[in-house]
Amino acid sequence: MRLIGMLDSPYVRRVAVSLKLMKLQFELEQLSVFRNYPQFEAINPVVKAPTLVTDDGAVLMDSTLILDHAERLADPALSLMPPNGRARDDALRVIGLALAASEKTVQIIYERNLRPEEKWHQPWLDRVRGQLLQAYGVLEREMAQQAAWFGGSRMMQPDVTVAVGWRFARSVVPEIVTEAEFPRLAAHSSRAETLPAFVETGF
């Protein structure tokens, strides 16, 4: 398999870390949707990161859909998702919150980086900032209920998505997302970042 995209994207890194945890072999091609547009377009005309090219040549996109494909390839003992029931619903809820936080972080960065400052739409930025902080506020409360990982004794997909998203937010909007306000999320991310799958896919 070939994973296309830059590791400074939380969505690309989420997939890369997960594939390593599931012990699925893949080749990472770090192409930017901005700097390497023609090369990326030759692989996926939509130019969306992450893109996964399967061993059969199928081109998949969207981190959640890619990970759904990966889960079907992985040894069930290495699955990062509960199979069913309330545990799965709880995992999906946490993942949804973490992905929403990453989405809002990206929206802030795009508004700041793709528009001149005099054209920033401050009401929009205020709204997105509020949504970002609300998502992390809920996740901070969720962390208070965890003795270890969301999956118990081992890291699961909610842990990956939360940790990757938090690391991304801290790297690009540290003045909004602070360790002082979200100490449990900061501790969770720090713990995750010591694991080989995270260290090997650092940025």
PyRosetta script that sets phi, psi and omega in degrees:
from pyrosetta import init, pose_from_sequence

init()
pose = pose_from_sequence("MRLIGMLDSPYVRRVAVSLKLMKLQFELEQLSVFRNYPQFEAINPVVKAPTLVTDDGAVLMDSTLILDHAERLADPALSLMPPNGRARDDALRVIGLALAASEKTVQIIYERNLRPEEKWHQPWLDRVRGQLLQAYGVLEREMAQQAAWFGGSRMMQPDVTVAVGWRFARSVVPEIVTEAEFPRLAAHSSRAETLPAFVETGF")
pose.set_psi(1, 151.3)
pose.set_omega(1, 177.2)
pose.set_phi(2, -122.7)
pose.set_psi(2, 125.5)
pose.set_omega(2, 176.4)
pose.set_phi(3, -104.1)
pose.set_psi(3, 123.5)
pose.set_omega(3, -174.7)
pose.set_phi(4, -110.0)
pose.set_psi(4, 127.5)
pose.set_omega(4, 176.9)
pose.set_phi(5, 144.2)
pose.set_psi(5, 167.3)
pose.set_omega(5, -177.6)
pose.set_phi(6, -92.1)
pose.set_psi(6, 142.9)
pose.set_omega(6, -178.2)
pose.set_phi(7, -73.2)
pose.set_psi(7, -10.1)
pose.set_omega(7, 174.3)
pose.set_phi(8, -78.9)
pose.set_psi(8, -3.1)
pose.set_omega(8, 170.0)
pose.set_phi(9, -86.0)
pose.set_psi(9, 128.7)
pose.set_omega(9, 178.8)
pose.set_phi(10, -64.0)
pose.set_psi(10, -26.4)
pose.set_omega(10, -178.6)
pose.set_phi(11, -75.6)
pose.set_psi(11, -41.9)
pose.set_omega(11, 176.5)
pose.set_phi(12, -65.8)
pose.set_psi(12, -46.3)
pose.set_omega(12, -177.5)
pose.set_phi(13, -66.0)
pose.set_psi(13, -36.5)
pose.set_omega(13, 176.5)
pose.set_phi(14, -56.8)
pose.set_psi(14, -44.0)
pose.set_omega(14, 179.3)
pose.set_phi(15, -68.3)
pose.set_psi(15, -45.5)
pose.set_omega(15, -177.3)
pose.set_phi(16, -60.9)
pose.set_psi(16, -46.6)
pose.set_omega(16, 178.9)
pose.set_phi(17, -61.2)
pose.set_psi(17, -44.3)
pose.set_omega(17, -177.2)
pose.set_phi(18, -64.2)
pose.set_psi(18, -42.7)
pose.set_omega(18, 178.7)
pose.set_phi(19, -60.9)
pose.set_psi(19, -39.0)
pose.set_omega(19, 178.3)
pose.set_phi(20, -66.8)
pose.set_psi(20, -42.4)
pose.set_omega(20, 179.3)
pose.set_phi(21, -64.3)
pose.set_psi(21, -31.9)
pose.set_omega(21, 178.1)
pose.set_phi(22, -86.6)
pose.set_psi(22, 0.5)
pose.set_omega(22, 177.9)
pose.set_phi(23, 58.4)
pose.set_psi(23, 41.6)
pose.set_omega(23, 175.2)
pose.set_phi(24, -101.0)
pose.set_psi(24, 129.5)
pose.set_omega(24, -177.4)
pose.set_phi(25, -75.7)
pose.set_psi(25, 136.9)
pose.set_omega(25, 176.9)
pose.set_phi(26, -155.8)
pose.set_psi(26, 159.0)
pose.set_omega(26, 175.2)
pose.set_phi(27, -109.2)
pose.set_psi(27, 128.3)
pose.set_omega(27, 179.8)
pose.set_phi(28, -95.3)
pose.set_psi(28, 125.9)
pose.set_omega(28, 175.3)
pose.set_phi(29, -116.0)
pose.set_psi(29, 105.0)
pose.set_omega(29, -175.7)
pose.set_phi(30, -82.7)
pose.set_psi(30, 88.9)
pose.set_omega(30, 175.5)
pose.set_phi(31, -110.1)
pose.set_psi(31, 135.9)
pose.set_omega(31, 179.0)
pose.set_phi(32, -89.3)
pose.set_psi(32, 139.6)
pose.set_omega(32, 177.3)
pose.set_phi(33, -70.8)
pose.set_psi(33, -12.5)
pose.set_omega(33, 178.0)
pose.set_phi(34, -101.2)
pose.set_psi(34, -59.5)
pose.set_omega(34, -173.2)
pose.set_phi(35, -75.1)
pose.set_psi(35, -27.6)
pose.set_omega(35, -175.4)
pose.set_phi(36, -117.9)
pose.set_psi(36, 36.1)
pose.set_omega(36, -173.7)
pose.set_phi(37, -53.5)
pose.set_psi(37, -50.2)
pose.set_omega(37, -178.0)
pose.set_phi(38, -60.5)
pose.set_psi(38, -41.3)
pose.set_omega(38, 179.7)
pose.set_phi(39, -66.5)
pose.set_psi(39, -40.0)
pose.set_omega(39, 179.2)
pose.set_phi(40, -66.6)
pose.set_psi(40, -42.4)
pose.set_omega(40, -178.6)
pose.set_phi(41, -61.8)
pose.set_psi(41, -31.4)
pose.set_omega(41, 179.0)
pose.set_phi(42, -67.3)
pose.set_psi(42, -24.7)
pose.set_omega(42, 178.2)
pose.set_phi(43, -90.7)
pose.set_psi(43, -45.8)
pose.set_omega(43, -179.2)
pose.set_phi(44, -138.0)
pose.set_psi(44, 108.5)
pose.set_omega(44, -177.0)
pose.set_phi(45, -57.9)
pose.set_psi(45, -22.4)
pose.set_omega(45, 179.3)
pose.set_phi(46, -77.1)
pose.set_psi(46, -20.1)
pose.set_omega(46, 179.9)
pose.set_phi(47, 53.7)
pose.set_psi(47, 60.8)
pose.set_omega(47, 179.9)
pose.set_phi(48, -121.0)
pose.set_psi(48, 129.0)
pose.set_omega(48, 177.4)
pose.set_phi(49, -105.9)
pose.set_psi(49, 137.9)
pose.set_omega(49, -0.5)
pose.set_phi(50, -80.6)
pose.set_psi(50, 153.2)
pose.set_omega(50, 168.3)
pose.set_phi(51, -119.3)
pose.set_psi(51, 137.8)
pose.set_omega(51, 176.4)
pose.set_phi(52, -119.2)
pose.set_psi(52, 127.7)
pose.set_omega(52, 172.4)
pose.set_phi(53, -101.8)
pose.set_psi(53, 115.2)
pose.set_omega(53, -176.0)
pose.set_phi(54, -73.6)
pose.set_psi(54, 169.0)
pose.set_omega(54, 177.6)
pose.set_phi(55, -61.7)
pose.set_psi(55, -24.2)
pose.set_omega(55, 177.9)
pose.set_phi(56, -89.0)
pose.set_psi(56, -0.6)
pose.set_omega(56, 177.8)
pose.set_phi(57, 92.0)
pose.set_psi(57, 2.4)
pose.set_omega(57, 176.9)
pose.set_phi(58, -72.5)
pose.set_psi(58, 141.8)
pose.set_omega(58, 180.0)
pose.set_phi(59, -105.2)
pose.set_psi(59, 113.3)
pose.set_omega(59, -179.2)
pose.set_phi(60, -110.4)
pose.set_psi(60, 151.1)
pose.set_omega(60, 175.7)
pose.set_phi(61, -141.5)
pose.set_psi(61, 166.7)
pose.set_omega(61, -174.6)
pose.set_phi(62, 81.9)
pose.set_psi(62, 122.6)
pose.set_omega(62, -173.3)
pose.set_phi(63, -59.3)
pose.set_psi(63, -38.6)
pose.set_omega(63, -178.6)
pose.set_phi(64, -67.1)
pose.set_psi(64, -40.5)
pose.set_omega(64, 179.4)
pose.set_phi(65, -70.2)
pose.set_psi(65, -37.4)
pose.set_omega(65, 176.3)
pose.set_phi(66, -62.7)
pose.set_psi(66, -43.0)
pose.set_omega(66, -179.4)
pose.set_phi(67, -70.2)
pose.set_psi(67, -28.7)
pose.set_omega(67, 173.2)
pose.set_phi(68, -62.3)
pose.set_psi(68, -42.3)
pose.set_omega(68, 176.0)
pose.set_phi(69, -62.7)
pose.set_psi(69, -44.4)
pose.set_omega(69, -177.7)
pose.set_phi(70, -63.9)
pose.set_psi(70, -38.3)
pose.set_omega(70, 179.5)
pose.set_phi(71, -60.6)
pose.set_psi(71, -32.7)
pose.set_omega(71, 179.7)
pose.set_phi(72, -75.1)
pose.set_psi(72, -18.1)
pose.set_omega(72, 178.5)
pose.set_phi(73, -92.1)
pose.set_psi(73, -24.7)
pose.set_omega(73, -170.9)
pose.set_phi(74, -76.5)
pose.set_psi(74, 154.5)
pose.set_omega(74, 168.8)
pose.set_phi(75, -59.3)
pose.set_psi(75, 128.7)
pose.set_omega(75, -179.1)
pose.set_phi(76, -53.2)
pose.set_psi(76, -29.6)
pose.set_omega(76, 179.6)
pose.set_phi(77, -68.7)
pose.set_psi(77, -18.0)
pose.set_omega(77, -179.3)
pose.set_phi(78, -107.0)
pose.set_psi(78, 6.7)
pose.set_omega(78, 178.0)
pose.set_phi(79, -57.9)
pose.set_psi(79, 144.5)
pose.set_omega(79, 179.1)
pose.set_phi(80, -102.0)
pose.set_psi(80, 6.0)
pose.set_omega(80, -179.7)
pose.set_phi(81, -124.8)
pose.set_psi(81, 136.8)
pose.set_omega(81, 171.1)
pose.set_phi(82, -59.8)
pose.set_psi(82, 144.8)
pose.set_omega(82, -173.9)
pose.set_phi(83, -69.8)
pose.set_psi(83, -33.5)
pose.set_omega(83, -175.3)
pose.set_phi(84, -169.1)
pose.set_psi(84, -177.2)
pose.set_omega(84, 172.5)
pose.set_phi(85, 74.6)
pose.set_psi(85, -163.9)
pose.set_omega(85, -176.0)
pose.set_phi(86, -62.1)
pose.set_psi(86, -36.2)
pose.set_omega(86, -179.2)
pose.set_phi(87, -61.5)
pose.set_psi(87, -39.8)
pose.set_omega(87, 178.8)
pose.set_phi(88, -68.2)
pose.set_psi(88, -43.2)
pose.set_omega(88, 178.4)
pose.set_phi(89, -60.5)
pose.set_psi(89, -41.2)
pose.set_omega(89, 178.1)
pose.set_phi(90, -63.2)
pose.set_psi(90, -41.2)
pose.set_omega(90, 178.5)
pose.set_phi(91, -63.0)
pose.set_psi(91, -43.7)
pose.set_omega(91, 179.9)
pose.set_phi(92, -63.7)
pose.set_psi(92, -36.8)
pose.set_omega(92, 179.1)
pose.set_phi(93, -64.5)
pose.set_psi(93, -44.6)
pose.set_omega(93, 179.6)
pose.set_phi(94, -66.2)
pose.set_psi(94, -43.1)
pose.set_omega(94, 178.2)
pose.set_phi(95, -60.0)
pose.set_psi(95, -42.4)
pose.set_omega(95, 179.1)
pose.set_phi(96, -60.5)
pose.set_psi(96, -42.3)
pose.set_omega(96, 177.8)
pose.set_phi(97, -63.8)
pose.set_psi(97, -43.6)
pose.set_omega(97, -179.1)
pose.set_phi(98, -66.7)
pose.set_psi(98, -39.6)
pose.set_omega(98, 178.1)
pose.set_phi(99, -68.0)
pose.set_psi(99, -36.5)
pose.set_omega(99, 176.5)
pose.set_phi(100, -63.2)
pose.set_psi(100, -41.6)
pose.set_omega(100, 177.5)
pose.set_phi(101, -61.1)
pose.set_psi(101, -42.9)
pose.set_omega(101, 178.3)
pose.set_phi(102, -64.6)
pose.set_psi(102, -40.9)
pose.set_omega(102, 178.8)
pose.set_phi(103, -60.2)
pose.set_psi(103, -44.6)
pose.set_omega(103, -179.5)
pose.set_phi(104, -67.3)
pose.set_psi(104, -36.2)
pose.set_omega(104, 175.8)
pose.set_phi(105, -61.4)
pose.set_psi(105, -46.0)
pose.set_omega(105, 179.4)
pose.set_phi(106, -61.6)
pose.set_psi(106, -40.4)
pose.set_omega(106, 179.9)
pose.set_phi(107, -62.0)
pose.set_psi(107, -39.7)
pose.set_omega(107, 177.1)
pose.set_phi(108, -63.6)
pose.set_psi(108, -44.7)
pose.set_omega(108, -178.3)
pose.set_phi(109, -64.2)
pose.set_psi(109, -42.1)
pose.set_omega(109, 179.8)
pose.set_phi(110, -64.0)
pose.set_psi(110, -42.4)
pose.set_omega(110, 179.8)
pose.set_phi(111, -62.1)
pose.set_psi(111, -41.0)
pose.set_omega(111, -177.7)
pose.set_phi(112, -75.0)
pose.set_psi(112, -38.7)
pose.set_omega(112, -170.9)
pose.set_phi(113, -92.6)
pose.set_psi(113, -24.6)
pose.set_omega(113, -175.5)
pose.set_phi(114, -101.2)
pose.set_psi(114, -6.4)
pose.set_omega(114, 176.8)
pose.set_phi(115, -123.4)
pose.set_psi(115, 145.2)
pose.set_omega(115, 170.8)
pose.set_phi(116, -64.3)
pose.set_psi(116, 150.0)
pose.set_omega(116, -172.8)
pose.set_phi(117, -55.4)
pose.set_psi(117, -36.0)
pose.set_omega(117, -177.9)
pose.set_phi(118, -68.7)
pose.set_psi(118, -11.2)
pose.set_omega(118, 179.0)
pose.set_phi(119, -107.2)
pose.set_psi(119, 4.5)
pose.set_omega(119, 175.5)
pose.set_phi(120, -61.4)
pose.set_psi(120, 138.3)
pose.set_omega(120, 177.7)
pose.set_phi(121, -96.6)
pose.set_psi(121, 96.1)
pose.set_omega(121, -171.1)
pose.set_phi(122, -62.0)
pose.set_psi(122, -39.6)
pose.set_omega(122, 176.8)
pose.set_phi(123, -58.2)
pose.set_psi(123, -37.5)
pose.set_omega(123, 177.7)
pose.set_phi(124, -67.3)
pose.set_psi(124, -44.9)
pose.set_omega(124, 179.0)
pose.set_phi(125, -61.3)
pose.set_psi(125, -39.8)
pose.set_omega(125, 178.7)
pose.set_phi(126, -63.6)
pose.set_psi(126, -41.2)
pose.set_omega(126, 179.9)
pose.set_phi(127, -64.9)
pose.set_psi(127, -47.1)
pose.set_omega(127, -178.6)
pose.set_phi(128, -64.5)
pose.set_psi(128, -41.3)
pose.set_omega(128, 176.6)
pose.set_phi(129, -58.1)
pose.set_psi(129, -43.7)
pose.set_omega(129, 178.2)
pose.set_phi(130, -61.9)
pose.set_psi(130, -42.5)
pose.set_omega(130, 178.2)
pose.set_phi(131, -64.0)
pose.set_psi(131, -40.8)
pose.set_omega(131, 178.2)
pose.set_phi(132, -60.5)
pose.set_psi(132, -47.3)
pose.set_omega(132, -178.7)
pose.set_phi(133, -68.2)
pose.set_psi(133, -34.5)
pose.set_omega(133, 176.3)
pose.set_phi(134, -63.9)
pose.set_psi(134, -44.3)
pose.set_omega(134, -179.7)
pose.set_phi(135, -61.1)
pose.set_psi(135, -45.7)
pose.set_omega(135, -179.9)
pose.set_phi(136, -71.7)
pose.set_psi(136, -28.0)
pose.set_omega(136, 175.0)
pose.set_phi(137, -63.4)
pose.set_psi(137, -43.8)
pose.set_omega(137, 177.4)
pose.set_phi(138, -64.7)
pose.set_psi(138, -43.0)
pose.set_omega(138, -179.8)
pose.set_phi(139, -65.3)
pose.set_psi(139, -36.5)
pose.set_omega(139, 176.9)
pose.set_phi(140, -60.3)
pose.set_psi(140, -40.8)
pose.set_omega(140, 177.5)
pose.set_phi(141, -68.3)
pose.set_psi(141, -36.2)
pose.set_omega(141, 176.5)
pose.set_phi(142, -61.8)
pose.set_psi(142, -39.9)
pose.set_omega(142, -177.7)
pose.set_phi(143, -63.0)
pose.set_psi(143, -29.0)
pose.set_omega(143, -179.7)
pose.set_phi(144, -64.7)
pose.set_psi(144, -20.1)
pose.set_omega(144, -177.6)
pose.set_phi(145, -95.4)
pose.set_psi(145, -0.7)
pose.set_omega(145, -175.8)
pose.set_phi(146, -99.2)
pose.set_psi(146, 127.0)
pose.set_omega(146, 176.4)
pose.set_phi(147, -78.5)
pose.set_psi(147, -32.9)
pose.set_omega(147, -180.0)
pose.set_phi(148, -140.1)
pose.set_psi(148, -107.5)
pose.set_omega(148, 175.0)
pose.set_phi(149, -94.2)
pose.set_psi(149, 167.0)
pose.set_omega(149, 176.7)
pose.set_phi(150, -60.7)
pose.set_psi(150, -30.0)
pose.set_omega(150, 179.1)
pose.set_phi(151, -87.9)
pose.set_psi(151, 2.2)
pose.set_omega(151, -179.4)
pose.set_phi(152, 100.3)
pose.set_psi(152, -107.2)
pose.set_omega(152, -173.3)
pose.set_phi(153, -83.8)
pose.set_psi(153, -16.2)
pose.set_omega(153, -179.8)
pose.set_phi(154, -137.0)
pose.set_psi(154, 159.9)
pose.set_omega(154, -178.4)
pose.set_phi(155, -67.2)
pose.set_psi(155, 137.7)
pose.set_omega(155, 177.8)
pose.set_phi(156, -125.7)
pose.set_psi(156, 179.2)
pose.set_omega(156, -174.8)
pose.set_phi(157, -59.9)
pose.set_psi(157, -38.8)
pose.set_omega(157, 175.4)
pose.set_phi(158, -57.4)
pose.set_psi(158, -39.7)
pose.set_omega(158, 178.8)
pose.set_phi(159, -62.9)
pose.set_psi(159, -44.5)
pose.set_omega(159, -179.9)
pose.set_phi(160, -61.5)
pose.set_psi(160, -50.5)
pose.set_omega(160, -174.4)
pose.set_phi(161, -65.8)
pose.set_psi(161, -40.5)
pose.set_omega(161, 177.2)
pose.set_phi(162, -64.6)
pose.set_psi(162, -48.6)
pose.set_omega(162, -176.1)
pose.set_phi(163, -64.2)
pose.set_psi(163, -44.1)
pose.set_omega(163, -179.9)
pose.set_phi(164, -65.3)
pose.set_psi(164, -44.6)
pose.set_omega(164, 179.8)
pose.set_phi(165, -63.1)
pose.set_psi(165, -41.5)
pose.set_omega(165, 179.5)
pose.set_phi(166, -63.6)
pose.set_psi(166, -45.0)
pose.set_omega(166, 179.5)
pose.set_phi(167, -60.7)
pose.set_psi(167, -40.4)
pose.set_omega(167, 178.5)
pose.set_phi(168, -64.2)
pose.set_psi(168, -48.4)
pose.set_omega(168, -179.1)
pose.set_phi(169, -61.4)
pose.set_psi(169, -42.1)
pose.set_omega(169, 179.7)
pose.set_phi(170, -65.0)
pose.set_psi(170, -27.8)
pose.set_omega(170, -178.3)
pose.set_phi(171, -80.9)
pose.set_psi(171, -24.5)
pose.set_omega(171, -174.1)
pose.set_phi(172, -115.3)
pose.set_psi(172, -26.8)
pose.set_omega(172, 178.1)
pose.set_phi(173, -133.4)
pose.set_psi(173, 54.8)
pose.set_omega(173, -175.9)
pose.set_phi(174, -63.4)
pose.set_psi(174, -22.8)
pose.set_omega(174, 179.2)
pose.set_phi(175, -75.8)
pose.set_psi(175, -16.4)
pose.set_omega(175, 178.3)
pose.set_phi(176, -97.3)
pose.set_psi(176, -47.2)
pose.set_omega(176, -177.2)
pose.set_phi(177, -102.2)
pose.set_psi(177, 103.8)
pose.set_omega(177, -173.7)
pose.set_phi(178, -110.4)
pose.set_psi(178, 148.3)
pose.set_omega(178, 177.6)
pose.set_phi(179, -66.3)
pose.set_psi(179, -31.1)
pose.set_omega(179, -179.9)
pose.set_phi(180, -65.0)
pose.set_psi(180, -36.4)
pose.set_omega(180, -178.9)
pose.set_phi(181, -81.2)
pose.set_psi(181, -27.9)
pose.set_omega(181, -176.0)
pose.set_phi(182, -129.4)
pose.set_psi(182, 64.8)
pose.set_omega(182, -173.9)
pose.set_phi(183, -64.9)
pose.set_psi(183, -33.5)
pose.set_omega(183, -178.9)
pose.set_phi(184, -70.4)
pose.set_psi(184, -39.7)
pose.set_omega(184, 176.9)
pose.set_phi(185, -65.3)
pose.set_psi(185, -39.4)
pose.set_omega(185, 178.2)
pose.set_phi(186, -62.2)
pose.set_psi(186, -42.7)
pose.set_omega(186, -180.0)
pose.set_phi(187, -67.3)
pose.set_psi(187, -40.0)
pose.set_omega(187, 177.8)
pose.set_phi(188, -59.9)
pose.set_psi(188, -46.7)
pose.set_omega(188, -178.8)
pose.set_phi(189, -65.0)
pose.set_psi(189, -43.5)
pose.set_omega(189, 179.9)
pose.set_phi(190, -60.1)
pose.set_psi(190, -40.3)
pose.set_omega(190, 178.6)
pose.set_phi(191, -65.5)
pose.set_psi(191, -44.6)
pose.set_omega(191, -179.5)
pose.set_phi(192, -63.3)
pose.set_psi(192, -38.7)
pose.set_omega(192, -174.8)
pose.set_phi(193, -68.9)
pose.set_psi(193, -8.7)
pose.set_omega(193, 175.9)
pose.set_phi(194, -86.7)
pose.set_psi(194, -11.8)
pose.set_omega(194, -176.6)
pose.set_phi(195, -77.9)
pose.set_psi(195, 145.8)
pose.set_omega(195, -177.0)
pose.set_phi(196, -54.0)
pose.set_psi(196, -40.7)
pose.set_omega(196, -178.4)
pose.set_phi(197, -61.3)
pose.set_psi(197, -31.4)
pose.set_omega(197, 177.4)
pose.set_phi(198, -81.3)
pose.set_psi(198, -43.8)
pose.set_omega(198, -179.7)
pose.set_phi(199, -60.4)
pose.set_psi(199, -41.3)
pose.set_omega(199, -177.6)
pose.set_phi(200, -71.5)
pose.set_psi(200, -15.9)
pose.set_omega(200, 180.0)
pose.set_phi(201, -120.2)
pose.set_psi(201, 34.5)
pose.set_omega(201, 179.3)
pose.set_phi(202, -72.7)
pose.set_psi(202, 167.7)
pose.set_omega(202, 175.7)
pose.set_phi(203, -142.8)
pose.dump_pdb("model.pdb")
